[in-house]
Amino acid sequence: MELTASGDLVSIPHLLLRNAQKFGDRPAYREKEFGIWQSWTWLETAEEIEALALGLIDIGVKKGDYVAIIGRNRPSMYWSMVAVQMLNAVPVPLYQDAVAEEMAYVLEHCGSKYVIVGDQEQVDKVREVQETVSGIENVIYFDPRGLRKYDHKNLSSFKDLQKQGRRVKDQRISELKKQIEAITYDDTCIMLYTSGTTGRPKGVVLSNRNIIETSKNSSEFDKLAPGEETVAYLPMAWVGDYIFSIGQAYWSGFCVSCPESVETLNMDLREIGPTYYFAPPRVFESQLTTVMIRMEDAGKFKRRLFNWAMTLAQRVGPDILDGKEVGFFDRLKYFFGNIFVYGPLKNTLGFSRVRVAYTAGEAIGPEIFDFYRSLGMNLKQLYGQTEASVFITQQPDGEVRSDTVGVPSPGVELKIESNGEVYYRSAGVFVEYFKNPENTADTKDKEGWVATGDAGFIEEGTGHLRIIDRAKDVGKMADGSMFAPKYVENKLKFYPSILEAVVFGNDRNNCSAFINIDLAAVGNWAERNNVAYSSYQELAGHPQVLKLIQEHIAETNLSIAQDKMLSGCQVHRFLVLHKELDADDGELTRTRKVRRRIIEEKFSDLIQALYNGSSEISTETEVTYEDGRRGSIKAKLEIRDVPVIDKVDRKAA
């Protein structure tokens, strides 16, 4: 199939056709299956997508239809989105780990007639929701394992649909060409549902203009080229994955590799060696935790070498990375550190070839951020939203700092309202919230300015944006000092032992915290210190573990005390929760953002105990098991005090 006569690149399908002609024999997708990497060129990818699009036409998919897509990162799922777009229909990716109830809301809300899924697990979820969701006419599956004895009346095979498309090509190809040629810049490209931190997810409608302008500008900002390699492993329902794995990939013509599974991701990263990489803070936190656990198990010589090298790296590594002046002997020592420590460590993590890496989604702890940059990894922060087609700000090379999120991305305007809330305007600004004009009007004004919901300010001189916290979460302590929970939580999560932290203190005399321990890190610590335990709950309540967490919080308080504006946010009391916060229990979003309101309601008895002077509390909590069953767990939790630095002492100092 050829590009439209005008040659206008007004949609992802148009970019695909251009890439098939311009980069035909270059790799577009890789997938690891059964331990073997398979590869598709741009020309082969175009042929696979065309066959699927023809098959979809033949079963009745038409312009304006909403097609849900549910599955893990694999070429077939990405091809499905583009095939749907060829028909000017709208792909709606869902989180594959969502429970049936969450899927039911999205499927009903968007009115999806067709659902494309990865495997039997997703087929079963869709069948379950069909009891309450109306209008689903056909479910198309990619992996046939376990489905042989299912009733295939409204169930189709992905590969069979492609075969059907190839059979009807002669009859249908002209119709497909007309559909592609008719796509305009302002037609809907994709609909993505927000994570829903404060209520029901909202369907964010993004046009071709939103996606392509954003992909173009952000690709040019970092000089992304056809030779880049990236690994797609984040949820396909998240806007970041769509921009990185389709928007930028199709604009720049680079290759997207899909790992075999979550369990093999680290090995697959090492094999691919991505040059362009993205991960939310939780991934970088998890990888750092793994590194620290391994170093605790290493011999004395290795530990001493590691500590020496990292002390040097933290002092001069970022300056060397940014091309700043560093003394000859420090450069020489860093050179040897790279041979013996930094290089092998980056290789273990799969980062040996990374040219540009980003983190976003929520604030990353400065210690974690600086750790990776000290290794010579060009890790930068961006600030974005689904409603912005991701990019609002980015950090230019040479201007990377842990305390800012960069300057406005190309084509983006910023302003700060009198209440401190950040607003932006750009070509990437979403069209609307689907079937929700009230929320659309509340978020985007008539001039196109969008309220981010975040509090921040623009630095004088540098033009960099600094985000303080979510505007709704930033408050005041009882004495009038600022309360910014995320600032404290990110500092706490630097410690490998702490997986998650939730800080309270708005309108109160002091701050307190819930802590989730990291089972892998604390379990390793327990093994080395001969601490016996049989469950997460038992380990979380062990006196030695509580003492360890108490020491971490005390160290964090020392750091917080140095910040005049936020020194009142030191944590006075804490407890270690008896369960991990879980998206299935509604405590986190599918992108692992804390749902503060739900946590405050669900654990109100624990919060009350933190502030009424109790030293322990008995509680019972409802939980959701992996198979969907509900149950409850009982526990007696110990509450501990933590030393804080008095304000008077700080002034005297």
C-alpha positions in Angstrom: 0.0 0.0 0.0 1.3 3.4 -0.9 1.3 6.7 1.0 -1.6 9.1 0.3 -1.2 11.3 -2.8 -0.6 14.4 -0.7 2.0 12.6 1.4 0.7 14.2 4.6 1.7 12.5 7.8 -1.5 13.2 9.6 -1.9 9.8 11.5 -0.1 6.8 12.8 -1.1 4.7 9.7 0.4 7.4 7.5 3.7 7.2 9.4 3.6 3.4 9.1 3.3 3.6 5.3 6.1 6.2 5.2 8.4 4.0 7.3 7.6 0.9 5.2 8.8 2.9 2.2 11.7 4.7 3.8 13.0 2.2 6.4 11.6 -1.0 4.8 14.4 -3.4 5.8 15.1 -1.9 9.2 13.7 -3.7 12.3 10.5 -2.2 13.6 9.5 -4.8 16.3 11.2 -7.6 18.2 9.6 -10.1 20.5 11.1 -12.8 22.7 9.1 -16.0 22.7 10.3 -19.3 24.1 13.7 -17.7 24.7 14.2 -16.8 21.0 14.0 -13.2 19.6 11.8 -12.8 16.5 12.1 -9.7 14.4 9.8 -7.8 11.9 11.0 -5.1 9.6 8.9 -2.0 8.9 7.8 -3.5 5.6 6.8 -6.8 7.3 5.0 -4.8 10.0 3.0 -2.9 7.5 1.9 -6.1 5.8 0.9 -7.7 9.2 -1.1 -4.6 10.1 -2.7 -4.3 6.7 -3.9 -8.0 6.9 -5.4 -7.4 10.3 -7.1 -4.2 9.2 -8.7 -6.0 6.2 -9.9 -8.7 8.5 -11.5 -6.2 10.8 -13.3 -4.5 7.9 -14.6 -7.9 6.9 -16.1 -8.6 10.3 -17.8 -5.2 10.4 -15.5 -2.8 12.2 -16.1 0.7 10.9 -15.2 4.4 11.4 -16.1 5.6 14.9 -16.2 2.2 16.5 -14.4 1.8 19.9 -12.2 -1.3 20.0 -10.8 -2.4 23.4 -7.3 -3.9 23.5 -6.2 -5.9 26.5 -2.9 -7.7 26.8 0.8 -7.6 27.6 3.3 -5.8 25.5 3.7 -7.7 22.3 3.8 -6.7 18.6 0.4 -8.1 17.9 -1.2 -5.8 20.5 0.5 -2.7 19.0 -0.4 -3.8 15.5 -4.0 -4.1 16.7 -4.1 -0.4 17.7 -2.7 0.7 14.4 -5.0 -1.6 12.4 -8.0 -0.1 14.2 -6.7 3.4 13.5 -6.5 2.6 9.7 -10.3 2.2 9.8 -10.6 5.6 11.6 -12.0 3.6 14.5 -10.7 4.3 18.1 -8.4 1.9 20.0 -9.0 1.8 23.8 -6.2 -0.1 25.6 -7.1 -1.4 29.1 -4.8 -2.4 31.9 -4.3 -6.2 31.6 -4.1 -6.7 35.3 -7.3 -4.9 36.0 -10.0 -7.0 37.7 -13.2 -7.7 35.8 -15.2 -5.0 37.6 -12.7 -2.3 36.5 -12.8 -3.6 32.9 -16.6 -3.6 32.9 -16.8 0.1 33.7 -14.4 1.1 30.8 -16.0 -1.3 28.3 -19.5 -0.1 29.1 -18.5 3.6 29.2 -16.8 3.6 25.7 -19.4 1.2 24.2 -16.8 -1.2 22.8 -18.3 -3.6 20.2 -15.0 -5.4 19.6 -12.3 -6.5 22.1 -8.8 -7.7 21.1 -7.1 -9.7 23.9 -3.8 -11.5 24.4 -4.7 -14.8 25.9 -7.2 -17.0 27.8 -7.0 -15.0 31.0 -8.3 -11.9 29.2 -10.9 -13.8 27.3 -12.3 -15.1 30.7 -12.4 -11.6 32.1 -14.3 -10.3 29.1 -16.7 -13.2 29.2 -17.3 -12.5 32.9 -18.2 -8.8 32.3 -20.4 -9.7 29.3 -23.1 -10.6 31.9 -23.4 -6.9 32.7 -21.8 -5.1 29.8 -24.0 -4.7 26.7 -22.9 -4.5 23.1 -19.7 -6.6 22.8 -20.1 -8.5 19.5 -16.7 -10.2 19.0 -13.7 -11.1 21.1 -10.4 -11.6 19.1 -7.6 -13.5 20.9 -4.0 -13.9 19.9 -2.8 -16.8 22.0 -5.0 -19.9 21.4 -3.7 -21.9 24.4 -6.5 -23.1 26.6 -9.3 -21.9 24.3 -9.8 -25.0 22.1 -13.0 -26.1 23.8 -14.5 -22.7 24.2 -17.7 -21.7 22.3 -16.3 -19.8 19.3 -19.6 -18.3 18.2 -18.4 -14.7 19.1 -14.7 -15.6 19.6 -12.2 -15.2 16.8 -8.5 -16.0 16.4 -6.1 -13.1 15.6 -4.2 -15.2 13.1 -7.4 -16.5 11.5 -8.6 -12.9 11.1 -5.3 -12.0 9.4 -5.8 -14.9 7.0 -9.3 -13.8 6.4 -7.9 -10.3 5.6 -5.4 -11.7 3.1 -8.2 -13.7 1.4 -10.4 -10.7 0.9 -7.6 -8.3 0.0 -8.6 -7.9 -3.6 -12.2 -7.0 -2.6 -11.4 -4.9 0.4 -8.1 -3.1 -0.4 -9.6 -0.1 -2.1 -12.0 0.4 0.8 -9.1 0.3 3.2 -7.1 2.9 1.1 -10.1 5.2 1.1 -10.4 4.9 4.9 -6.7 5.8 5.4 -6.8 8.7 2.9 -9.9 10.1 4.7 -8.2 10.3 8.1 -7.6 13.9 9.2 -5.3 15.6 11.7 -8.2 16.3 14.0 -9.7 12.8 14.0 -9.4 10.8 17.2 -6.2 8.8 17.4 -6.7 7.0 20.7 -8.7 7.1 23.9 -6.8 6.4 27.2 -8.4 6.2 30.6 -6.8 8.0 33.5 -5.7 6.0 36.6 -8.5 7.4 38.7 -6.8 8.5 41.9 -9.9 10.4 43.1 -12.8 8.6 41.4 -13.9 6.8 38.3 -11.3 6.8 35.4 -12.0 9.4 32.7 -11.6 8.6 29.0 -9.1 11.1 27.6 -9.7 11.7 23.9 -6.4 12.4 22.0 -6.4 13.4 18.3 -3.9 12.6 15.6 -2.7 16.2 16.0 -2.1 15.7 19.7 0.0 12.6 19.3 2.0 13.5 16.2 2.9 17.0 17.2 4.0 15.8 20.6 5.9 12.9 19.1 7.6 15.1 16.6 8.6 17.8 19.1 9.8 15.5 21.8 11.8 13.3 19.3 13.6 16.3 18.0 14.3 17.6 21.5 16.4 14.4 22.2 17.5 13.8 18.6 15.8 10.4 18.4 16.8 8.6 15.2 15.9 5.3 13.4 18.8 3.6 15.0 17.4 3.8 18.6 16.4 0.7 20.5 13.7 0.7 23.2 12.1 -2.0 25.3 8.3 -1.9 25.8 7.3 -3.3 29.1 5.0 -0.8 30.8 1.2 -1.0 30.7 -0.2 -0.5 27.2 -3.1 1.5 28.7 -0.7 4.1 30.0 -0.1 7.2 27.8 3.7 7.0 28.3 3.9 3.6 26.7 1.8 4.8 23.8 4.0 7.8 23.1 7.3 5.9 23.5 6.3 2.7 21.8 4.1 4.0 19.0 4.1 7.8 18.7 7.9 8.4 18.9 8.7 5.0 17.4 6.6 5.7 14.3 7.8 9.3 14.0 11.5 8.5 14.3 11.3 4.9 12.8 13.1 3.2 15.6 12.7 -0.4 16.9 10.5 -1.5 19.8 11.4 -4.7 21.6 8.9 -6.7 23.7 10.3 -8.8 26.5 9.2 -12.4 27.0 7.7 -11.7 30.5 8.0 -9.6 33.6 10.3 -12.3 35.1 12.7 -12.2 32.2 12.7 -8.4 31.8 16.2 -7.8 33.3 17.8 -10.5 31.1 15.9 -9.2 28.0 17.1 -5.6 28.8 20.7 -6.8 28.8 20.3 -8.7 25.5 18.7 -5.7 23.7 20.8 -3.0 25.3 18.3 -0.1 24.7 19.6 3.3 23.7 16.3 5.0 24.7 14.7 4.0 28.0 11.9 5.1 30.2 10.9 3.8 33.7 8.7 5.3 36.4 10.5 5.9 39.8 9.2 2.7 41.3 11.3 0.7 38.7 14.4 2.6 39.4 13.8 2.2 43.1 13.3 -1.5 42.7 16.5 -1.9 40.7 18.5 0.1 43.3 17.1 -2.1 46.0 18.3 -5.2 44.1 21.8 -3.6 43.8 22.0 -2.8 47.5 20.8 -6.3 48.5 23.5 -7.9 46.3 26.2 -5.6 47.8 25.2 -6.6 51.3 25.8 -10.2 50.3 29.1 -9.5 48.6 32.5 -10.0 50.3 34.4 -7.3 52.2 36.7 -6.4 49.3 33.8 -5.9 46.8 31.8 -3.9 49.3 34.8 -1.6 50.0 35.5 -1.2 46.3 31.8 -0.4 45.6 31.6 2.1 48.4 34.8 3.8 47.3 33.7 4.0 43.7 30.2 5.2 44.5 31.5 8.0 46.9 33.7 9.2 44.0 30.9 8.8 41.5 28.4 10.8 43.5 31.0 13.6 43.8 32.2 13.9 40.2 30.0 11.5 38.0 27.2 14.0 37.2 29.8 16.7 36.3 31.6 14.3 33.9 28.3 13.3 32.3 27.4 17.0 31.7 30.8 17.8 30.3 31.8 20.1 33.1 35.4 20.7 34.3 36.7 17.9 36.6 40.3 17.5 37.8 42.6 15.1 36.0 43.1 12.7 38.9 39.4 12.5 39.6 38.8 11.7 36.0 41.4 9.0 36.1 39.9 7.5 39.2 36.5 7.6 37.7 37.9 5.9 34.6 39.1 3.0 36.7 35.8 3.0 38.6 34.0 2.7 35.3 36.1 -0.4 34.4 35.6 -2.2 37.7 32.2 -0.9 39.1 30.1 1.5 37.0 30.4 -0.4 33.6 29.7 -3.9 35.0 26.8 -2.5 37.1 25.2 -0.8 34.1 25.6 -3.9 32.1 23.9 -6.0 34.8 21.0 -3.5 34.8 20.8 -3.5 31.0 21.8 0.2 30.7 25.2 -0.1 29.0 24.0 1.5 25.7 21.5 4.0 27.1 21.9 7.4 25.5 18.8 9.0 26.9 16.6 7.8 29.8 13.6 9.4 31.4 11.6 9.0 34.5 8.2 10.4 35.3 4.8 9.5 36.6 5.6 10.9 40.1 8.5 12.5 41.8 11.7 10.4 42.1 13.8 10.7 45.2 16.8 12.9 44.6 19.2 10.3 46.1 17.9 7.7 43.7 18.1 10.0 40.7 21.6 11.1 41.6 22.7 7.5 42.0 22.0 6.6 38.4 23.4 9.8 37.0 26.6 9.3 39.0 27.1 6.0 37.0 27.2 8.0 33.8 23.6 7.2 32.8 21.9 10.2 31.1 18.8 9.9 33.3 16.5 12.9 33.0 13.1 13.9 34.4 10.1 14.9 32.4 6.8 16.2 33.7 3.6 15.1 31.9 0.0 14.0 31.9 -2.3 11.9 29.8 -4.2 15.1 29.0 -0.9 16.6 27.5 -0.1 13.5 25.4 2.7 13.1 28.0 5.1 16.0 27.5 4.8 19.3 29.5 8.4 19.8 30.5 11.7 18.1 29.8 15.3 18.5 31.0 17.8 19.5 28.3 21.2 17.8 28.3 23.6 19.8 30.6 20.7 21.2 32.6 19.7 18.1 34.6 18.9 18.5 38.3 17.1 16.3 40.7 15.0 19.2 42.1 13.4 20.4 38.9 11.4 18.7 36.0 13.0 20.9 33.3 11.9 23.6 30.9 8.7 23.6 28.8 8.8 21.0 26.0 8.9 22.4 22.5 5.5 24.0 21.7 4.4 24.1 25.3 3.5 27.3 27.3 3.4 27.4 31.1 1.9 29.7 33.7 1.5 29.6 37.4 -1.8 30.7 38.9 -2.0 32.8 42.1 -2.8 29.7 44.2 0.5 28.1 42.9 -1.2 25.6 40.5 0.6 24.9 37.3 -1.2 25.4 34.0 0.0 24.5 30.4 -1.1 24.9 26.8 0.2 23.1 23.8 -0.7 21.2 20.6 -0.7 18.1 22.7 -3.7 19.2 24.8 -6.5 16.6 24.8 -9.7 17.1 22.9 -12.1 16.2 25.7 -13.0 13.8 28.4 -15.3 11.3 26.7 -19.0 11.8 27.6 -17.9 14.2 30.4 -18.3 17.9 29.3 -18.4 19.1 32.9 -15.0 17.8 33.8 -13.6 18.9 30.5 -14.7 22.4 31.2 -13.3 22.3 34.7 -9.9 21.1 33.4 -9.4 23.0 30.1 -10.6 26.6 29.6 -11.8 28.2 26.4 -8.2 29.4 25.6 -6.8 25.9 25.8 -5.1 26.3 29.2 -5.1 23.0 31.3 -5.1 22.8 35.1 -2.5 20.2 36.1 -3.7 19.9 39.7 0.0 20.2 40.8 1.5 23.0 42.8 4.8 24.4 41.7 6.8 27.5 40.5 9.1 28.5 37.7 12.7 29.4 38.8 13.9 32.8 37.9 16.9 32.8 35.6 16.8 29.1 34.6 13.1 28.8 33.6 13.0 25.4 35.1 9.7 24.2 36.7 9.8 22.9 40.2 6.9 20.7 41.4 6.1 20.8 45.1 3.3 18.2 45.3 -0.2 17.6 44.1 -2.1 20.9 44.7 -4.9 19.0 46.6 -2.3 17.3 48.8 -0.2 20.4 49.7 -1.7 21.8 52.9 -0.8 23.5 56.1 0.3 22.1 59.5 -1.6 23.4 62.5 1.1 26.0 63.0 0.7 27.3 59.4 3.9 25.7 58.0 3.7 23.9 54.7 2.7 20.3 54.5 3.9 18.4 51.3 3.6 14.6 51.9 5.2 13.5 48.6 8.4 15.3 49.4 8.8 13.2 52.6 7.6 10.0 51.0 10.1 10.1 48.2 12.9 10.6 50.8 11.7 7.6 52.8 11.5 5.4 49.7 15.2 5.9 49.0 15.8 3.2 51.6 15.7 -0.3 50.1 13.7 -1.5 53.1 10.8 0.9 52.4 8.6 0.0 49.5 5.9 2.6 50.0 5.2 5.4 52.5 2.0 7.4 53.1 2.5 10.6 55.2 -0.3 12.4 57.1 -0.2 15.8 58.8 -2.6 18.3 57.1 -4.1 20.6 59.7 -2.4 18.6 62.5 0.4 19.4 65.0 2.8 17.0 63.5 3.3 14.4 60.7 3.0 10.6 61.0 3.4 7.8 58.4 2.3 4.4 57.3 5.2 2.3 56.0 5.2 -0.7 53.6 8.4 -2.7 53.9 10.0 -4.2 50.8 9.7 -7.9 51.3 12.7 -8.8 49.1 15.1 -6.3 50.8 13.9 -6.8 54.4 13.7 -10.6 53.8 17.3 -10.6 52.7 18.3 -8.4 55.7 16.4 -10.9 58.0 18.2 -13.8 56.6 21.6 -12.2 57.2 20.7 -11.2 60.7 19.1 -14.6 61.6 15.6 -13.2 62.0 13.1 -15.9 61.5 9.6 -15.2 60.0 6.9 -17.0 58.2 4.9 -14.3 56.5 4.9 -10.7 55.4 2.8 -9.7 58.4 5.1 -11.4 60.9 8.2 -9.8 59.3 6.5 -6.4 59.2 5.8 -6.5 62.9 9.2 -7.9 64.1 10.8 -5.6 66.7 14.2 -5.5 64.8 12.4 -4.5 61.6 10.6 -1.8 63.4 13.9 -0.6 64.8 15.4 -0.6 61.3 12.5 1.5 59.9 12.7 3.8 62.9 16.4 4.5 62.2 15.6 5.2 58.5 12.9 7.7 59.4 15.2 9.4 62.0 17.8 9.9 59.2 15.1 11.2 56.9 14.1 13.7 59.6 17.7 15.0 59.7 17.5 15.7 55.9 14.1 17.3 56.1 15.2 19.6 58.9 17.6 21.2 56.5 14.8 22.6 54.3 13.4 25.7 56.0 10.2 25.7 54.0 9.3 22.0 54.8 11.1 21.3 58.0 7.8 21.0 59.8 7.1 17.8 57.8 9.4 15.6 60.0 7.7 12.3 60.9 7.0 12.1 64.6 5.2 8.6 64.7 4.9 5.7 62.4 3.5 2.2 62.0 4.4 -0.6 59.6 1.3 -1.8 57.8 0.4 -5.5 58.1 -0.3 -5.7 54.3 1.1 -4.3 51.1 -0.9 -1.5 49.6 -2.6 -3.1 46.5 -4.3 -1.9 43.4 -6.8 -4.8 43.7 -7.8 -3.5 47.1 -8.3 0.0 45.6 -5.4 1.5 47.7 -3.2 2.2 44.6 -4.0 3.0 41.0 -2.9 0.6 38.3 0.2 2.8 37.8 0.9 2.4 41.6 -0.1 5.9 42.6 -1.4 6.2 46.2 -5.1 6.8 46.5 -4.9 9.0 49.6 -8.6 9.5 50.2 -9.3 5.8 50.1 -6.4 5.0 52.4 -7.6 7.6 54.9 -11.1 6.1 54.9 -10.0 2.5 55.0 -7.4 2.9 57.7 -9.0 5.7 59.7 -8.7 3.7 62.9 -4.9 3.4 62.4 -4.6 7.1 61.7 -6.5 7.9 64.8 -4.2 5.7 66.8 -1.1 7.5 65.4 -2.5 10.8 66.8 -4.1 9.8 70.1 -0.9 8.5 71.8 -1.6 4.8 71.4 1.4 2.5 71.5 -0.4 -0.3 69.6 -3.7 -1.0 67.9 -5.6 -4.1 66.8 -7.2 -3.9 63.4 -9.0 -6.0 60.7 -8.7 -5.3 57.0 -10.5 -6.7 54.0 -8.2 -8.0 51.2 -8.5 -9.3 47.7 -6.7 -12.5 46.8 -5.0 -13.3 43.5 -8.0 -15.4 42.3 -10.4 -12.6 43.1 -11.8 -14.0 46.3 -12.2 -11.6 49.2 -11.2 -12.2 52.8 -9.9 -10.3 55.8 -6.7 -10.3 57.9 -6.3 -9.3 61.6 -3.3 -7.8 63.2 -1.9 -6.0 66.2 0.3 -3.2 65.1 3.0 -1.4 67.2 3.2 2.4 66.9 6.7 4.0 67.5 7.9 7.5 68.0 10.8 9.0 66.0 13.3 11.7 67.1 12.8 15.0 65.4 14.9 18.2 65.3 13.3 21.0 67.2 12.7 24.3 65.3 14.4 26.3 68.1 17.6 24.2 67.8 17.7 24.7 64.1 17.5 28.5 64.4 20.2 28.4 67.0 22.4 26.3 64.8 
